[in-house]
Amino acid sequence: MKISELVKKLDLTVLTDSEYSDRGISGCYIGDLLSWVMGRAQSGDVWITIMNNINIVAVAALTDCACILLCEGVSAPENIVNKADEEGIIILQSEKTAYQLACELSAEIQK
């Protein structure tokens, strides 16, 4: 599944301007403790979190996550969006809970 498909199927908001349509998704990781995510998220994962500080961009880059998905209505301040754009990191946003998003993502990946 590609990020562009995920955005449409899960009705997500794209917060960054970085090109995202062709990046593939291979899995999902849910976590809010940055050091934990750094050691466990895999390349190609959608990282679902409520964290919205500047360090999420660095962690996403280090782990090569496909994108960051902010859940529960959390948004990213302009400085984070700008830094993500500089680094080519995609940030998405949803009102749904992490559990809801992970279930929907799992169902879509398994199709």
N, C-alpha and C positions, 0 to 999 in steps of 0.2 A: 504494500500500500504506500502511496505517496502522500506527502504532507498536504498537497492540494486537494486530494480526495478526502483526507481526514477533516480538513476545514469545512468542506461542504457537508459531509455526512454527519458530523457532530455539531454543526452550526456554530463554529468557533469564530472568534474575532481575532484578526491578525493585527498585532500592535506594532510590528516592525515593518520596515520597507525592504528588508533583504529578500532576495529571490528565494522562493521556497518550493515552487511547484514540482520539481523533479527529485527532491530529496526523499529517499526511501525510509520507511519505518520498519523496524524489525521486532520491536518490543516496547515495553513500558516499564518505567521505574517511578515509584512514588516515594518521596522523602523530602524532609525539611531541614535535616541536619546536614549542612554542606559537606563536612568531612566524611560523613557516612555515604552520601551520594557519590563523592569523588572515588571512593573505594569500591562501589558496587554497581553504579549505572554502567551500561554497556553502550558501545558505539551503535548508533541507529535507534536508541530508545527515545520515546517521548517521555520527558521528565515532567511529572505532574507534581506541583508544589504550591504552597501558599507564600513561600519566601519571595520578597520583592526588594531585595537589596542588591547593590551593584555586584556583589560577589557571585550571583547566580550566573552571570555572563562568563566569568572565568571558569566556573565549575563545568558549565555546559561545553565550553571550548576544550577543557582538559579531558572530558569524558567522551567527546565527539557525539553528544546527544543529537538526535535529529532535530529536536526543538524543545523549548520550555513551554509547558502548558500551565498557566496560572489558573487555579480553580477557585470556586466559591466567591466569585466576583472580585477577587484581588486583581488590581491593575498594576502596571509598572510606571513609575515616575519617568518623566522625559529624559533625565540623565541616563537611566538604565536602558531605555529604548535606543537612545543615541549610541551608547556604547555597544549594545547588541548589534546594531546596524554596522558599526565600524568593524566588528569581529565576524560578521556574517552569521550571527546567531538569530534564529527565528523565535519570537515570543508570541504565543497564542494566549487567548483568555476565554474563560467560560464562567457562567454562573453556577454550573453543576458542581457537585462534590467530587473529590478525588475518586471515591468508590464508583460513583455513577460513570465518570469518564473512563475509568479503567475497564469497567464492564462493557461499555459501548465500544471501546477501542479493541478489546479482546474479541468481541463478536465480529467486528469488521475484519480484523486480521485473519480470523479463522475461516472467512468466506472463501 
